[in-house]
Amino acid sequence: MARYRIVFFVLCLALLMSSAGGQAEVTDRQKRSAGEKDSLRKPWIAHDMGHLRLSGGELSVEKFLPVPTEALTGLPVTPPSLFVTEQVRVNSDLLAQDTFAQPETQAEPHIHANPSNPNNLLAGWQENRFSNGGARALGYGASFDGGQTWTEGLLPQMTVAAGGPWEKASDPWVAFGPANRAYFASLMFNQSTPDNAVGISVSTDGGLSWGSPVEVVRSNNGDFNDKETVTVDTFPDSPFFGNVYVTWDVNVARNGSTVAQRLVVARSTDGGVTFEQPVTVRNKGANIGVIPRVAPEGTVYLVWGGGGLRSNTLKLFFSKSTDGGLSWTPKKKLTKIRSTDIPNIRAGEFLPSFDIDPDTGHLYVAWQDKKGSSIDKAKLMVSRDGGANWSQAVRVGDGPDDAPEFTISVAVNRRGEVAVSYYSLRNDPARAFLVDQYVSISRDGGNSFEPAIRVTPASFDVRFAARAGGSFFLGDYVGLTGTDDGFQMLWVAPELPSIRNPAIVQPDVFTAFAQ
C-alpha cells in the first residue's frame, strides 16, 4: 500500500504537526491555515510539514474537503440503552476565538478513574487546535460523582494561553496515583523555535487544582519528543508502590531530517517532583504510541507500534521491567499491524491500547486491523502469563463487515470485565461521515463479547470536527477507564450549535458510564 511506503520514522512528528480543527466556515479555515504556514519555523518543522502522512495519506494543509454550511437534521438515532447512562458534556469552551487557532474545538480525550475512589474521575483534552498541530492549551476536568458533574479548567503555567511560556501543547494523558494524587502528562513545544519538552503536572486534590509542569525532558537541538504517556504503581504490595513512569519516543534529528526514533522511559520515585534520566528501551527502528501499565506485583509492561526505519511492515511490540523501570527485556513481536485508510478521517491506526487486570494481572491489547476483512475492525489479544504467550487476535465488534471501526481503547474493571470502545461508521449508509461511539463488553476475560452498545444518542457528522491536515480529527486516542462495576467513556463529538454560527455544530468532550 502506498501509505506504508511513507518513511515510518517521521510518523510521530507528522502526527503532531498536522492536527487541525474545523468549526468555522471553509474560507476561515483556509485563512487560518495560510497564516500558520507563513509563520516562522525552524528546518526541523519545515522538513516534516511536507510529509503529513496520517490516516488519510499525504495531505497538505491547503486541501480541505468542503464542509456543510448547515448542520444535518434527522441523523440516525437509537433508543436509550439500559446499559449506558445519558451522555454528559464535560467542557465549556474556555478560550475565546484566536487568529490562527480553531475556536470551539476539542480533541484527543483521555480519562482515568481514581483506584481509591472510582467516583473521582480525571479527564484531559486538547483545547483550540491549530491547523498545523498542537493546541492553545490543554483542558482538564475533575468529577467526584461518577461523571455526572465536572469542574473544568486549563492546565496552568503551560502554554501562553494558560499563563505559561510555551506556544503549543498536545498529547494529554492522565493517571491517578496513591493518596488521591493525580498526574497529567503533556507535550509542550514552540513553533517559532525547536524547543520542546515532556511535562508532568501534579494535583494533590483529585484533579481540582494543578501545579506548574515539571519538565521530564527538554530538547532544543532539533530532536523532538512525542507521544508521551504516564502510569503510576498504585499497588500497596508492590516494591515500587508510588513510582511514576513516563514513556515517549524521541525523534532524533540530523541536518533537518529524522534519522532515528528511540523509545524511552523515565521514572519518578518522589511523586513527580523530580525524574531520573530516561532509560532507552529500544534504540533501533521506528517506535511510536508506547503505553505503560503496572501489574499488581509491580512489573511494568510496555506495548507499542513500530518496525524498521524503512520497512513496509508494522508490528506491535512488547517489553517488561521487573526492577521498577531500571532495565527492560528485549522487544517481543506480538503481531503484524494490517491497517488501511479511512477516507477523509484521521484515525488511531498504528496506535495500540493496553490495559492490565488489577487483580489477575492479565494483559489486554487492542488496536484496529483489517485482517480478515477489507476495512479496519477493533481487534483484541490477551496474555494470561505475563506476556510469555498471547492469544490469537479476535474481532471485538459486531457491526457490518463494510463499516470501519477506528480509534480503539481497552480497559479492565475490578470485576475482571473487559471493555473495548471505538468509533464506527455502521449507521451511515454511505460509510463516510456519520459516526457513533460504541463499546463492547466481555464478561469472560476477552474470550467473547456481548452485542455492542451504542453510546451516542444519535450519529454525529465528523465533518464538523477538528482537522488533521486535510482530514477530520477526533483524536489519536479516545478515553476509557474501568471502575468498580463498569466503565467510564470519554469521546469527542460535534453535536451542539456553535456560538459563532448557530447553523453549524462544534465538537465537544462527552462522557457516559456503561456496564
N, C-alpha and C positions, 0 to 999 in steps of 0.2 A: 504494500500500500504506500502511496506517495507520502502519507503522513509519517510513516516510520522512517522515511529517508531523511527527515529533518534531523540534524545532529542533536541527540538527546541531552547532551550535557548542557545545552542552553535552555532546557525546558523550564527549570525553576525561575531563572531570570525572566524568561519570556512570560511565564505565568504572572509574575508580579508587575511587569512593565505594561501589560496590555489590558488590565481590567478597566471597565468603563461603566458608566451609569447612563440611564436614559429615561428621564421623566419630562424633559422639555420637548418642544416641537423639534422636528428633524433639523431645521435650519439652525436652531440654537445649539444643538449638539455639534453640528459641523463647525460652528463658530468657535465653540469652546475647544474642540479638538485641534483646530488650526492654531489657536493661540498657544496651546500647550506644545505643539510640535515646534513652534518657533522659539520657545524659551531655551535658556541656556542649559546645555547638557555636556557632560564630560564624555570622552570617547567610549568609556565602558558602557554607558547608557545608549549612546547613538548606535553602537555596533549591534546590540541585541534588539533595538527597536525595529530593525529590518527583518526580524525573524519572529513574528507574532504567531507561533505555532498554534497552541491552544486546541480546543476541541474542534473548532471549525476549520482547521488547516491554517495556512499562512494568509492572514488578512491584514491589510493596512488599516489604520485608524480612520482613514477617509471613507472607507467602504461601509456605508450604513444602509441596512435594509430598511425600506420605508416603514414607518410606524403609523398605526391608525390615528386619525385626528380625533376620534371619539372612542371611548371605551365600549366594548361589545356588551350587549344585553342578551338575556336568555341563555347564559352559559350552562353547561351540564351541571346538575345538582344531584345530591344524594340525600336520602332521609337521614336524620340523626342516628348515630350508632349507639348501642348500649355499651360499647366497649371503649369509647373515646369521648372525652369531655368537649364542650364547646370551646372553640379556639379563643385565645386572649391576645390582644395586641400588646407587645412589650414596649416598643419605642414610641416617641412622640415628636421626632424631627427637631432636635435641639439646636441645630445650626441654621443660620439664615442662608439665603442664596449667595453663592460665591461666583466670581468672574469666570473661573475655569472649572471648578468642581461642579459635579452634577447634583443639584439640590434635591432634597426629599428622597435620597437613595440610601438604602441599607443593603448590605450583602454579607455573605460568608459567616453565618451564625455558629456559635459553639455554646454548649451548656454542660454543667456538671451539678450533681446533687451532693450535698454535704453528707458524708457517711455517718457523721454524728447526729445529724438531724435532716432526714430526707425532705422535710418540708422547706428547708433552706436551699434554694436554687440560685445558681450564678450563671448569667448569660453574658456573652460578648459578641460584638458585631462591628462591621466597618460602617462608618457614618460619613456620607457625602463622598462618593467615589470620584476620582479623577479619571479622565478618559484615557490616559496613558499609564495608569497604575497607581495603587495606593489610595489612601483616603485622607480627608482633612483631619479626622480624629477617629478614635475607637470608642464605641459606646459600650456601657455595661448596664446590666440590670440585676437586681437582687430581689428575691422573693422569699418570704418566710411563711407562706400559707399554701405551699404546693403549686405555685404558679398562678394563683387566682388574681393576685395584685402584685405590682412591681414598683420598685424605686429605681430610677434610671439616672444616668449621668454620663459625662465624658471622662475618660481616663485622664487624670490631671497630670500636668507638668510633662507632657509628652510632645504633642505637636503644637505649633504656633496657635492653632485654633483653641487649644485647651491650656494655654499658658506655658507651653514648653518650647524648646529650641528647634525641634525637628519639623521639616516641611511636610512630611507624609508619614503615615503608619499603615500597617497591613497585618494580615495573618493573626487575628485574635484567637487565643486558646486559653481556656480557663481550667483550674483544678483546685479542689479543696485538699487541705492537709489536716493534721490533728488540731484540736482545740479551736475549731471554727476559723482557722487561718486559711485564707484564700490567696491564690496566685493567678496572675493574669500575664501571659506571655505575649509579646508583640514584636513585630519587626518595625524598626524606625529607620528612616532614610531621607536623604535630601535628593532633590532633582538637580540643583544647581552645583552640587559638589559630589564626589564619590563617597562621602561619609555614610556609613550605615551601621546599625547595631541591633543586637538582640537584647530586649529588655524584659525584666520581670518586675511587675508591680505587686505589692503585698497589701492585703486587707486583714485586719485583726477583728473585724466585727461582722463577718459573714458576707462581705461584699458591699456594705453600705458606703464605706469611705476607703480611699486608697492613698498610699504614699507615692512618692516620686519613683519612676522606674530605675531599677538597678541595672547597669549595663553588664550583661554576662560576657559579651564580646563586642568589640568595635573594630571596624576596618575603614581605612581611608586611602588604601594603596591600589584600589581597583577591584580587590576581592569583594564578593557580595555574599552576605549571609542570608539564607532564605528558608522558608517553610519550617519555622521553629514550632515546637510543641513542648508541653510541660506535663509532668505527672509527679505524684508525691506518694511515698510509702506511708500508708495510714494503718498498718497492721501492728498492733502493740507487741506481738510476739516476734516480730522481725528484728534481727540485729541491727537493721538500718532504719528503724522506725523514725519517721520525720524527714528523711532525706528527700531533697527536691532534685529531680532530674530534668534537665532541659536538653533537647535534641534539635539538631538542624543540619542543613547541608551548606557547604562553603563552595561557592563558585570561584575558583582560582583564576585570576585574570593575568594575562601576559600580552603586552602590546595591543591592548584593546580587545582581546578575544578571551573567551573562557577556555582553558586548557585542561581543567580537572574539576571534579565535583566531589569533595570529601564529605563523609558522614561523620559527625562528631557528637559527643555527649559531654555536658558539664554538670557537676553536681554541687549542691549546697548542703552543708551539714548544720547550718545555723539559721534555718528558716528563711532563706532567701536574702539574708543580709549581705553575704559575700558568696562568690562562686569560685571553685577551683579551676585550674587550667583545663580546657577541653581535652578529652581523650578521643583519639581517632579510632573509629570502628571499622571503616573501610576507606582506603585511600585510592583505590583504583576504580576506573569506570565511572558510570553515572549513577547517582543516588539521589532520590527525592521522596518527599512525603513520609519521612520516618515518624512512627508513632511509638512512644514508650508506654509500657504498662508494668505494674508491680504485682507479683503473686503473693499469696498470704505468708509464705516463708521468707520473703524478701528478695527473691530472684527478680531481676529486671529483664524484661523482654523487649525486643525491638522488631518491628515489621516495617518494610519499606519497598518502594519500587526502584528498579534500576536495570543496569545492563552494561554492555561495553560502550565506550565513548562513541563509537561509530557503528554500533550493532543495530540491526533492524529488529532484533528480538528483545522484548522487555520482559522482566520477570519480577516476581515477588520474592524478597529475601527475608531472612530471619537470623537473629543473633540473640545471645543472652549473657548476663553477667551474674555471678553468684557471690561477688565480693563488693557489692554496693556501687557498681559502676566503674571500678578501677580498671578492670580488664574485661575483654569480650571474646566470645567464641568466634571462630571464622564464620563468615556468612554461609547460610544454607539456603539453597533454592527451594521454594515451596511449589511454585508453578509458573508457567508462562502466562503473560497477560495478553489476551487476544481481544482488543477493543477496537471499536470503529467510531467514526464521526457521527454525531447527531447534528444534522444541518442547522446552522444558524444559532446553535446553543452551545455555550461552553459548559462542559460537564466535568465531573471529578474523575475522569478516566486517568489511569496510571496511579491514582492515589488510593491506597487501601485504607480500610477502617479496621480497628483492632481493639478487642477488649478481653478481660480475664474474669472468670467466675470468682467472686470474692471468697467463696467457701471451698470449692474443689480445686481451684487453680487451673481449670480447663481453659484452653486458648481458643479464641474465635476470631477469624479473619474474614472480612467481607470486601468485595470490590465489584466493579461492573465489567462484564466479559461477554463476548459474543459466541463463545464456544458452544456448539450445539444448536445455534440459531444464526440468523443473518444480522441481528442487531444486539445491542448490549442489554443484558439482564443482570439482576442482582445475584451474586454467587456467594457461597459460604463454604469454608473448610474449617475443620476442628482438629485440635490435638488434645489428647487426654493423658499424655505422659511427658509434659514439659517440653514439647516440641520435637521429641525424638521421632515420632511418627505422626502423619497427618492424614485425615480422611480425604476421599475424593471430593472435589467441588460439587456442591448441589445447587440447583436453582431454587431461589427463595420464593419469588412471587408467583402469582397465578394469572397474570394478565395475558392478553392476546399475544401471539407469537411475534406480531409485527409492531408491537408497541414498545419503544425503548424505555428502559429504567435506568436512571442515572443519579450520580452524586449519592453514594451509598454510605450508610452509617450502621454500626452494630453496637449493641450494648447488652449486658447481662445484669439481671437484678438479683436481689437477695434470695429469691426463691429458686434461682438457677434457671429461670426462663430467659430465653434469648430473643431479642427483637432486632429486626433489620428494617431501617427506613430508607425511602428513596423517592425521588420524583418520577412521575410516569406520564406518558402521553396516551394512555389507554382510553381515555374518554374523549379524545379528539379524533373524529373520523378521518381527518387528513394526516394524523400523526405528525403535526407540525408545531403548533404554538400553544395549545390549550393544555396546561399542566396541572397535575394534582400531586399532593403529598400522600404517600401510602406508608403503612407499617405492617410487617408480617411478624407473627409471634410464634415461637416454638416452645412447647411445654415438655419436650423430651430431649433437651440438650442439643438441639440443632439437627436431629435426625429427620424431623418432618415439621412442616409449618401449617398453621391453620389458615383459612382463607384470609387474604389481605384485607386490611381495614383502610377504608378511605378516610383520611384525616381532614382534608379541606372540605368545607361545606359545598363549594362549587369550584369548578375549574377556573383557573386564572390565566390571563393572556400574558405569556412571558415576554412579549414584545414591549411591554411597559417596564421591564426590569432594567437593572443596570447593564452596562456594556463592557465587553472584553474585546477590544479591537472592534471588529465588525460583528461580534457575536453577542447574544443576550446572556446575561450573567446573574445567577442567583448566589453563586459562591462555589469555591472549590470544595467546601465542606458543608455539612448540614448537621444540626445538633440533635443528639440522642443520648440519654443517660438513664441508667437503671435506678430504681428506688426500692423501698422495702417490698412493695406489692405491685409494681407496674413500671411504666416507662414515661419519661417526660421528653417531649419532642420540641424542637425549635427549628423553624424554617423561615424562608423569605417568600412573600407572595405580593404581587401588585393587585390590591383589591379595593382600597379606599380612594375616594376622589382626591386629586391633587389640590392643594390650597392655591397654587398659582394658576391652575387651569382646571376647573372642576369637570371639564368634558373628558378628561383622561384620568387614569388611576396611577398611583405611586406604589413602589414596593415598601413593605414594612416587615418587621420581625414578629412572628406569631408563635404561640406555644399551645400545647394541649397535652393531656395525660391519657395514656392508653393502658389497658390491662386485659 
